Amino acid sequence: MTLSQARERFPLVPVEIVKWALENIPDPRDVERGLLRLERSRQIEIRYSA
């Protein structure tokens, strides 16, 4: 997964975190799992902060 693909798939995750994950986590499945969890937590945060 490239940075642009990850940004498109996980728009709520900050760019710095996506970039760090892609550079430092060797297993693509782990990267995807972590970014997905962050994306979902941001969705929940936005939903209940109103």
N, C-alpha and C positions, 0 to 999 in steps of 0.2 A: 504494500500500500504506500502510495506517495503522499507527500504533505497535502497536495491539492485534493486528492481523493479523500483523505481523512477529514480535511476541513469541510468538504461538501457533505460528508456522511455524518459528521459530528459538529454542527455549527455552533452549539452552545459551549463547547469546550474551548478554553482560551488557546490561542495559537502557540504560546510558549509551552504549554503542557503537551499539546499534540506533537510538536517538534521534539521535545525531550523524549517522549515515549517512543517515537519512531527511531530516534538515534540510540537509545539506551536499552531497549527491550528487544532481545534477539528473536523471540518467538512471535510471529505475526498474530497468532491466535490470542496470546496474552495481551498484545497491544490492543486488539479489537475488543477483547473482554473488558479491559480497564477503561478504555475510552467510552464504551457503551455504558458502563456503570456511572461514569462521570456525567455523561449526557443525560441519563435518566435522573440523576440526583439534581441536576440543574433544572430539568423540567418540573420536578416536584417542588423545588424551591420557588420557581416562578409561579406555579399554580397556587401555592398556599401563602405566598407573600402578599397577595392582594387583599 
